[in-house]
Amino acid sequence: MTINTPWDAPIPAPDAGAADTAWQRQIQLTKPPGSLGRLETAAVRLAAQQGVPRPALERVWITVFAGDHGVCDEGVSAFPQAVTAQMVQNFAAGGAAISVLARHLNATLEVVNAGTVTSLQALAGVRDEPVMPGTANAVHEPAMSPSQRDRALELGDAAAGRAQDAGAELFIGGDMGIGNTTAAAAVACALLGASPDELVGRGTGLDDDGLTRKRRVVAAALDRHGNDGSPLAVLASLGGLEIAALAGAIRGAACRGVPVLVDGFIVSVAALVAVRHTPDVAAWLHFSHRSAEAGHDAVLRALDAEPLLDLGMRLGEGSGAATAVPLLQAACRLHGEMATFESAGVSDGG
């Protein structure tokens, strides 16, 4: 299967003229230059991405992708795979963390089932579009075939298209999948040339024996697939359906000129795949938080990313990104609504 555009389409560059105009406004606002720190640079970056001198973040789109993982057969999670589908039901019922945060932000929230082991009944707000009932066990065979990976990428791209059609000013991708920290760590190890001891963490709460077993499992998967080459080949061999969908969504949003706020470890690994495949994607990314999951720091360094928050979060679902949205909204409002020295009649010291 050939991946449809816009996955293979070029990524537009943010508007340098809008960025220059925004910087000129920043230095005229009633404050010492730089005194609002990264809120200033975030506002200017959003101005460039939105192509306007005064950006806004009132329309936020959140897509959570769900998928199960065959590698769970190796005992890498403290929870059974049935929890993935149960959590999708919880999203639909409004009881999950991301559901609460989306309501608080008045954001659009949708869930896409990319492939759970347990089949789903029809649920409001859930798009049931499984590629397969969970991936294969990457210790013994590729997690996905190239065509299955491409279908998952297309699910993500389609979500980015819906966000654009809705006029979204910011896209957030979230993940749900028991075992996905194992798959994400394996992908990160392969792309970064790192060892499982560096990047594999406790996920949903493994004890020491579980962590040792999980690292052995990732090492075995890397021994089988670690030389598979390109980012997309690594994604198919070691990744997950929801990780592939997230990579497709991140690139799809960038292709459409929609800024992306990246969540924690799982989504950052998907972003790493997208950026390694298409470096221009990086210009459209903001990073929300530093996850407590082992390995996230290494992925952030590889992406030259400095997240907005460090709260010890490791839930997934897009929850860290949703928590950071008010900071970006504050950055936009300060940039757009503060008085200039001239309009306020305040001396700028010049």
Rosetta blueprint (number, residue, H / E / L):
1 M L
2 T L
3 I L
4 N L
5 T L
6 P L
7 W L
8 D L
9 A L
10 P L
11 I L
12 P L
13 A L
14 P L
15 D L
16 A H
17 G H
18 A H
19 A H
20 D H
21 T H
22 A H
23 W H
24 Q H
25 R H
26 Q H
27 I L
28 Q L
29 L E
30 T L
31 K L
32 P L
33 P L
34 G L
35 S L
36 L L
37 G L
38 R H
39 L H
40 E H
41 T H
42 A H
43 A H
44 V H
45 R H
46 L H
47 A H
48 A H
49 Q H
50 Q H
51 G L
52 V L
53 P L
54 R L
55 P L
56 A L
57 L L
58 E L
59 R L
60 V E
61 W E
62 I E
63 T E
64 V E
65 F E
66 A E
67 G E
68 D L
69 H L
70 G H
71 V H
72 C H
73 D H
74 E H
75 G L
76 V L
77 S L
78 A L
79 F L
80 P L
81 Q L
82 A H
83 V H
84 T H
85 A H
86 Q H
87 M H
88 V H
89 Q H
90 N H
91 F H
92 A H
93 A H
94 G L
95 G L
96 A L
97 A H
98 I H
99 S H
100 V H
101 L H
102 A H
103 R H
104 H H
105 L H
106 N L
107 A L
108 T E
109 L E
110 E E
111 V E
112 V E
113 N E
114 A E
115 G E
116 T L
117 V L
118 T L
119 S L
120 L L
121 Q L
122 A L
123 L L
124 A L
125 G L
126 V E
127 R E
128 D E
129 E L
130 P L
131 V L
132 M L
133 P L
134 G L
135 T L
136 A L
137 N L
138 A L
139 V L
140 H L
141 E L
142 P L
143 A L
144 M L
145 S L
146 P H
147 S H
148 Q H
149 R H
150 D H
151 R H
152 A H
153 L H
154 E H
155 L H
156 G H
157 D H
158 A H
159 A H
160 A H
161 G H
162 R H
163 A H
164 Q H
165 D H
166 A L
167 G L
168 A L
169 E L
170 L E
171 F E
172 I E
173 G E
174 G E
175 D E
176 M E
177 G L
178 I L
179 G L
180 N H
181 T H
182 T H
183 A H
184 A H
185 A H
186 A H
187 V H
188 A H
189 C H
190 A H
191 L H
192 L H
193 G L
194 A L
195 S L
196 P H
197 D H
198 E H
199 L H
200 V L
201 G L
202 R L
203 G L
204 T L
205 G L
206 L L
207 D L
208 D H
209 D H
210 G H
211 L H
212 T H
213 R H
214 K H
215 R H
216 R H
217 V H
218 V H
219 A H
220 A H
221 A H
222 L H
223 D H
224 R H
225 H H
226 G L
227 N L
228 D L
229 G L
230 S L
231 P H
232 L H
233 A H
234 V H
235 L H
236 A H
237 S H
238 L H
239 G L
240 G L
241 L H
242 E H
243 I H
244 A H
245 A H
246 L H
247 A H
248 G H
249 A H
250 I H
251 R H
252 G H
253 A H
254 A H
255 C H
256 R L
257 G L
258 V L
259 P L
260 V E
261 L E
262 V E
263 D L
264 G L
265 F H
266 I H
267 V H
268 S H
269 V H
270 A H
271 A H
272 L H
273 V H
274 A H
275 V H
276 R H
277 H H
278 T L
279 P H
280 D H
281 V H
282 A H
283 A H
284 W H
285 L E
286 H E
287 F E
288 S L
289 H E
290 R L
291 S L
292 A L
293 E L
294 A L
295 G L
296 H H
297 D H
298 A H
299 V H
300 L H
301 R H
302 A H
303 L L
304 D L
305 A L
306 E L
307 P L
308 L L
309 L E
310 D L
311 L L
312 G L
313 M L
314 R L
315 L L
316 G L
317 E L
318 G L
319 S H
320 G H
321 A H
322 A H
323 T H
324 A H
325 V H
326 P H
327 L H
328 L H
329 Q H
330 A H
331 A H
332 C H
333 R H
334 L H
335 H H
336 G H
337 E H
338 M L
339 A L
340 T E
341 F H
342 E H
343 S H
344 A H
345 G L
346 V L
347 S L
348 D L
349 G L
350 G L
